[in-house]
């Protein structure tokens, strides 16, 4: 992780939904969003994502 928080594109839980209104998803937290999941987590909780798992 860096000072900006985890990079969703490098997380094994991240996926692209192909839904124009909610293009990004997180399998670990089971939600879809308009913004990257790590950013949504930071904006809503004030904390960094604790479920980030690097891709192999």
The 8 nearest C-alpha neighbors of each residue, nearest first, counted from 0:
[[1, 5, 4, 2, 6, 3, 51, 53],
 [0, 2, 4, 3, 5, 6, 47, 48],
 [1, 3, 4, 0, 5, 47, 6, 46],
 [4, 2, 1, 5, 0, 6, 47, 38],
 [3, 5, 1, 2, 0, 47, 6, 37],
 [6, 4, 0, 7, 1, 37, 51, 3],
 [5, 7, 8, 9, 4, 10, 37, 0],
 [8, 6, 10, 9, 13, 5, 37, 35],
 [7, 9, 6, 10, 13, 11, 14, 5],
 [8, 10, 7, 6, 53, 54, 11, 13],
 [11, 9, 53, 7, 52, 54, 12, 13],
 [10, 12, 54, 13, 52, 53, 9, 51],
 [13, 11, 26, 25, 10, 27, 14, 52],
 [14, 12, 25, 10, 11, 24, 7, 26],
 [13, 15, 24, 23, 16, 25, 12, 26],
 [14, 16, 23, 22, 17, 24, 13, 18],
 [15, 17, 22, 18, 23, 24, 14, 21],
 [18, 16, 22, 15, 19, 21, 23, 20],
 [19, 17, 22, 16, 21, 20, 15, 23],
 [20, 18, 22, 21, 17, 16, 33, 23],
 [19, 21, 18, 22, 33, 32, 17, 23],
 [22, 20, 33, 32, 18, 19, 31, 23],
 [21, 23, 16, 18, 17, 19, 15, 33],
 [24, 22, 15, 32, 31, 16, 21, 35],
 [25, 23, 31, 14, 30, 13, 15, 32],
 [24, 26, 13, 12, 27, 29, 28, 30],
 [25, 27, 29, 12, 28, 13, 24, 30],
 [26, 28, 25, 29, 12, 50, 13, 30],
 [29, 27, 26, 25, 30, 50, 12, 24],
 [30, 28, 26, 27, 25, 31, 24, 12],
 [31, 29, 25, 24, 28, 32, 26, 36],
 [30, 32, 24, 23, 21, 25, 22, 29],
 [33, 31, 21, 34, 23, 24, 22, 36],
 [32, 34, 21, 22, 20, 23, 35, 31],
 [35, 33, 32, 36, 39, 23, 38, 21],
 [34, 36, 38, 37, 23, 39, 7, 32],
 [35, 37, 39, 38, 40, 34, 25, 24],
 [38, 36, 40, 39, 35, 48, 41, 7],
 [37, 39, 41, 36, 40, 35, 42, 34],
 [38, 40, 36, 42, 37, 41, 43, 35],
 [39, 41, 37, 43, 38, 42, 44, 48],
 [40, 42, 45, 46, 38, 47, 44, 39],
 [43, 41, 39, 40, 45, 44, 38, 46],
 [44, 42, 40, 41, 45, 39, 46, 38],
 [43, 45, 46, 41, 40, 42, 47, 39],
 [44, 46, 41, 42, 43, 47, 40, 39],
 [47, 45, 41, 44, 48, 40, 42, 43],
 [46, 48, 41, 4, 49, 40, 37, 45],
 [49, 47, 50, 37, 51, 40, 46, 5],
 [48, 50, 51, 47, 46, 52, 5, 37],
 [49, 51, 48, 52, 27, 28, 12, 10],
 [52, 50, 49, 10, 48, 53, 5, 12],
 [51, 53, 10, 11, 50, 54, 12, 9],
 [52, 54, 10, 9, 11, 55, 51, 12],
 [55, 53, 11, 10, 9, 52, 12, 8],
 [54, 53, 11, 52, 10, 9, 12, 8]]
